[in-house]
Amino acid sequence: MPKMKTKSSAKKRFRVRPGGTVKSGMAFKRHILTKKTTKNKRQLRGTRNIDATDVQRVYAMMPTA
């Protein structure tokens, strides 16, 4: 039986917290920032919790998490 591997893209984007929730960075803050308002860019800082409907998908990509 082969090993179950973690998706490399998932381990770079997500962290599983001790309570089982999954945190990630915010989307839409990488490039083309000149046309975005300062308020919008400020609100995209920090991290967020993944929605409960997507947590099982993240767990499937990260079997050892």
C-alpha distances in whole Angstrom, upper triangle without the diagonal:
4,7,9,12,16,18,21,23,23,23,26,28,27,27,26,29,29,30,27,29,28,31,31,34,37,37,40,41,40,42,45,47,50,51,49,52,52,51,48,47,47,46,42,42,40,37,36,34,31,33,31,30,28,26,23,23,23,20,18,18,18,15,16,20
4,7,9,13,15,17,20,20,20,23,25,24,24,24,27,28,29,26,28,26,29,29,31,34,34,37,38,36,39,42,43,47,48,46,49,49,48,45,44,45,43,40,39,37,34,34,32,29,31,30,29,26,25,22,21,20,18,16,16,15,13,14,18
4,6,10,12,15,18,17,16,20,22,21,21,21,24,24,26,23,25,23,25,26,28,31,31,34,35,34,37,40,41,45,45,44,46,46,45,42,41,42,40,37,36,34,31,31,29,27,28,27,27,24,22,20,19,18,16,14,13,12,10,11,14
4,7,10,12,15,14,14,17,19,18,18,18,21,22,23,20,21,20,22,22,25,28,28,31,32,31,34,37,38,42,42,41,43,43,42,39,38,38,37,34,33,31,28,27,25,23,25,24,23,20,18,16,15,14,12,10,10,9,7,8,12
4,6,9,12,11,11,14,16,15,16,16,20,21,23,20,21,19,20,20,23,25,25,28,29,28,31,34,35,39,39,38,40,40,40,36,35,36,34,31,30,28,25,25,24,21,24,23,23,19,18,16,15,13,12,10,8,8,7,8,11
4,6,9,7,7,10,12,11,12,13,17,18,20,17,18,15,17,16,19,21,22,25,25,24,27,31,32,35,36,34,36,36,36,33,31,32,30,27,27,24,22,21,20,18,20,20,20,17,15,14,12,10,10,9,6,5,6,7,9
4,5,5,7,9,10,11,13,14,18,20,22,18,18,15,16,15,17,19,19,22,23,22,24,28,29,32,33,31,34,34,34,30,29,30,29,25,25,23,20,20,19,17,19,20,19,16,15,14,12,10,10,9,6,6,9,11,11
4,5,5,6,9,10,12,15,18,21,23,20,19,16,16,15,16,18,18,21,21,19,22,26,27,30,31,30,32,32,32,29,27,28,27,24,23,22,20,20,20,18,21,22,21,18,17,17,14,12,13,13,9,9,12,13,13
4,6,5,6,9,12,14,18,21,22,19,18,15,14,12,13,15,14,17,18,16,19,22,23,27,28,26,29,29,29,26,24,25,24,21,21,19,17,18,17,15,18,20,19,16,15,16,13,11,13,13,9,10,13,15,14
4,5,5,6,9,11,14,17,19,16,15,11,11,10,12,14,14,17,18,17,21,24,25,28,29,27,29,29,29,25,24,25,23,20,20,18,15,15,15,13,15,16,16,13,12,13,10,7,9,10,6,7,11,12,11
4,6,6,7,10,13,16,18,15,15,11,11,10,12,15,16,19,19,18,22,25,26,29,30,28,30,30,29,27,25,25,24,21,20,18,15,16,15,14,17,18,19,15,14,15,13,10,11,12,9,7,11,11,9
4,6,8,12,15,18,20,18,16,13,11,9,10,13,14,16,16,15,18,22,22,26,27,25,27,27,27,24,22,23,22,18,17,16,14,15,15,15,18,20,20,17,16,17,15,12,14,15,12,11,14,14,13
4,7,10,13,17,18,16,14,10,9,6,7,10,10,14,14,13,17,20,20,24,25,23,25,24,24,21,19,20,19,15,15,13,11,12,12,11,14,16,17,14,13,15,13,10,13,14,11,11,15,15,13
4,7,10,13,14,12,10,7,6,5,8,11,12,16,16,17,20,23,23,27,27,25,26,26,25,22,21,21,19,16,16,13,10,10,10,9,12,14,15,12,10,13,11,8,10,12,10,9,13,13,10
4,6,10,11,10,9,6,5,7,10,13,15,19,19,19,23,26,26,29,30,27,29,27,26,24,23,22,21,18,17,14,10,11,10,10,14,14,16,14,11,13,13,10,10,13,12,10,13,12,8
4,7,8,6,6,4,6,9,13,16,18,22,22,23,26,29,29,33,33,30,31,30,29,26,25,25,22,20,19,16,12,12,10,10,13,13,15,13,10,12,13,9,9,12,12,9,11,10,7
4,5,5,5,6,7,10,14,17,19,23,23,24,28,31,30,33,34,31,31,30,28,27,25,24,22,20,19,15,12,12,10,11,14,13,16,15,12,14,16,12,12,16,16,13,14,13,9
4,5,7,9,11,14,17,20,23,27,27,28,32,35,34,37,38,34,35,33,32,30,29,27,25,24,22,19,16,15,13,14,16,15,18,17,14,16,18,15,14,17,18,15,15,14,10
4,6,9,11,15,18,20,23,27,27,29,33,35,34,37,38,34,34,33,31,29,29,27,25,24,23,19,16,15,12,13,14,13,16,16,12,14,17,15,14,17,18,16,16,15,12
4,7,10,13,17,19,21,25,26,27,31,34,33,36,36,33,34,33,31,29,28,27,25,23,22,19,16,14,11,11,12,10,13,12,9,11,13,11,10,14,15,13,13,13,9
4,7,10,14,16,18,22,23,24,28,30,29,33,33,30,30,29,27,25,25,24,21,20,19,16,12,10,7,7,9,8,11,10,7,10,12,10,10,14,15,13,15,15,11
4,7,10,13,15,19,19,21,24,27,26,30,30,27,28,27,26,23,22,22,19,17,17,14,10,8,6,5,8,9,11,9,7,10,11,8,9,13,12,11,13,14,10
4,7,10,12,16,16,18,21,24,23,27,27,24,25,24,22,20,19,18,16,14,13,10,7,6,4,6,9,11,14,11,10,13,13,10,12,15,14,13,16,16,13
4,7,9,13,13,14,18,21,20,24,24,21,22,21,20,18,16,16,15,12,11,9,6,6,6,7,11,13,15,12,11,15,14,11,13,16,14,14,17,17,14
4,7,10,9,11,14,17,16,20,21,18,19,18,17,15,13,13,12,9,8,7,5,6,9,10,13,16,17,15,15,18,17,14,17,19,17,17,20,21,18
4,7,7,9,13,15,14,17,17,14,16,15,14,11,10,11,9,6,7,7,6,7,10,10,13,16,17,15,16,19,18,16,19,21,19,19,23,24,21
4,6,8,10,12,12,16,15,13,15,16,15,12,11,13,11,7,10,11,10,10,12,12,14,17,18,15,17,20,18,16,20,21,19,20,24,25,22
4,6,7,9,9,12,12,10,12,13,13,10,9,12,11,8,10,12,13,13,16,15,17,21,21,19,20,23,21,20,23,24,22,23,27,28,26
4,6,8,7,11,11,9,11,11,12,9,7,10,10,7,8,11,12,13,17,17,19,23,23,21,22,25,23,21,25,26,24,24,28,29,26
4,7,7,11,12,11,14,14,16,13,10,13,14,10,11,13,14,16,19,19,21,25,25,22,23,26,24,22,25,26,23,24,28,29,26
4,5,8,10,10,13,14,16,13,11,14,15,13,14,16,18,19,22,22,24,28,28,25,27,29,26,25,28,29,26,27,31,32,30
4,6,7,8,11,13,15,13,11,15,16,14,16,19,20,21,24,24,26,29,29,27,29,31,29,27,31,32,29,30,34,35,33
4,6,5,8,9,12,10,8,11,13,11,13,16,18,20,23,23,25,29,29,27,29,32,29,28,31,33,30,31,35,36,33
4,6,8,9,12,11,10,13,15,14,16,19,22,23,27,27,29,32,33,31,32,35,33,32,35,36,34,35,39,39,37
4,7,9,12,10,10,14,15,14,17,20,22,23,26,26,28,31,31,30,32,35,32,31,35,36,34,35,39,40,38
4,7,8,6,7,10,11,11,13,17,19,20,23,23,25,28,29,27,29,32,30,29,33,34,32,33,37,38,35
4,5,5,6,9,10,11,13,17,19,20,23,24,25,29,30,29,30,34,32,31,34,36,34,35,38,39,36
4,5,5,6,9,10,11,15,18,19,23,24,26,29,30,29,30,34,33,31,34,36,34,35,38,39,36
4,6,5,6,9,10,14,16,17,21,22,23,27,28,27,29,32,31,30,33,35,33,34,37,38,35
4,5,5,6,9,13,15,15,18,20,21,24,25,24,26,29,28,27,30,32,30,31,34,35,32
4,5,5,7,11,13,15,18,19,21,25,26,24,26,29,28,26,29,31,29,30,33,34,31
4,5,6,9,12,14,17,19,21,25,26,25,26,29,28,26,29,32,30,30,34,34,30
4,5,8,10,11,14,16,18,21,23,22,23,26,26,24,27,29,28,28,31,32,29
4,7,8,9,13,14,16,20,21,20,21,24,23,21,24,26,25,25,29,29,26
4,7,9,13,15,18,21,23,21,21,25,24,22,24,27,25,25,28,28,25
4,7,11,13,16,19,21,19,19,23,22,20,22,25,23,22,26,25,22
4,7,10,13,16,18,16,15,19,19,16,18,21,20,19,22,22,19
4,6,9,12,14,13,13,16,16,14,17,20,19,18,21,22,18
4,6,9,11,10,9,13,14,12,14,17,17,16,19,19,16
4,6,8,7,6,10,10,9,11,14,14,14,17,18,15
4,5,6,7,10,11,10,13,15,16,16,18,20,17
4,5,5,8,10,10,11,14,15,16,17,19,16
4,6,7,8,10,11,13,14,16,17,20,17
4,6,5,7,9,10,11,13,15,17,15
4,5,5,6,9,10,11,12,14,12
4,5,5,6,9,10,10,13,12
4,5,5,7,9,10,13,12
4,5,5,6,9,11,9
4,5,5,6,8,7
4,5,6,9,9
4,6,9,9
4,6,6
4,6
4
